[in-house]
Amino acid sequence: VLRHGTDITIVSYGPLIGNVLKAAEQLEELGISVQVVKLNTITPIDSSMVIETVRDTGRLIVVEACSAAGSVGQRLSAAIAASGIRCEIRLMGNIERFVPHGTMKQLEEMLGIDSDSIVRTVREVLSNG
């Protein structure tokens, strides 16, 4: 856990964790408390740690840039469902199409995994209840 929070849990790994931390700072200024979990490995996934944080916040966003099939987000969703916890889960950056070339910034914006998109998604999830 890189940052403790009470309103929502965001999980990510690799270079995208920078976008998540930047979004968490922006959200803190809006009074939204974000728990940030960085996965150090994606296989195997430490789902027990994520389950514990989601048990506290009740909401999960997974930020990654990968194919939707078999993604970390899907595997974490399955683990949370198997644990019996009911929570809102949003997967960001799971794609099922060809992604053109571009800079990292352009691609992150296109896939909706830049810090501004993360902020918008958190606000959307929190407004749902």
N, C-alpha and C positions, 0 to 999 in steps of 0.2 A: 504494500500500500504506500503510494507516494504522497497521498494527500487524504486526510480524513474529512468526511463530510456526512451529512445526515439526510439530504433531500434526494439524492440520486447517485448511483454508482456508474462510473464510466470505466470500461476496461479496454486496453489497447496494448500494443507491443511495437517494438522497433522504432523507427524514426517518427511514426505518427504520435508517439507519446508527447512530443513537443507541442503539437497542435492541441492535444487534450489538455495539457497543463495551461497553455495560453487561454483556452476557452474557460477553464475552471477559474482562472484569475478574473476574467471578464465577468463571469457569472457571480463571483463573490461580490463584485462591486454592485450587482443588482440584488444582493441579499440571498442568493441561492448557494447552498452549501453542497459541494460536489466531492464525493469520494473518488479518488483516482487510483486504479489498480493497474500496475504494469506487469504483464506476464513476462517472465524471464525465459520461459520455454512454451512452445505451443504444442509440442508433442513430447511427453504427455502434458496435459493442461492440469494445473492445480485448481480443479473446479471446486474443491472444498473451501478454499479461501474466498473465491468469488461468491459461492453460496452463502457464506457467513456475512459478507458485506451486503448482499442483496436482501438477506433476512432483515437487516437493520434499515435499509433505505427503501425497499419495496419497488425499486425501479432500476433497470439496467439498460445501458447503451453500450454496444460493442463497436469500436471504431477500428476498421481494418481495410486494407485494399487487396481484395482477393476474389476469386470465383465464389459464388454463393454456395455451390455444392461442397459440402464437407468443411465449411468454414469454421473458424474458431467460434464465431457467434452461434452457429447452428449447434455445435457440440456443447457449448455452455448452456444454451437454451434447453437442450435435452437433459443435461445434468440437473438443471434447476427444476425442470418438470418432474424428473424422477425423484427429487428430494421432497416433493410435495409443496414447495413454496409457490404461491401464486403472486406473480408480479408482472408489471408491464416491461416488455423487452423490445428494444429497437435495435436493429442491425444496420450499421452505416458502412457503405463502401463495398458491399457485396454486389458483384456485377455479373451479368450474364450476356455481355456484348463485347465486341472488339473495342479496345481503347486506343485512340490515335496517339501519335507521338506529341510530346510537349514537355515543357519544363515541369518540375515537380509541383510548383505552385499552380500551374495551369491544370495539371491532372488532378490535384487534390480538390481544386474548385469544381472541376467538371464532375468528379465523383461525389462531391458533397461531403468531403472529409477534412476540409480546412477548418480553422478555428471558428470562423463566423458561422459556418454551417452547423458545427457542433453546438454552438450557443443557441441557434435557432431551434435545433432539434430538442435540446434540453427544455427550452421554454415551452415548446409544443407538447412534449410529454408531460410536463408539470401542469400544464393548463387542462389536460385531460382528466385530472382528478387526483 
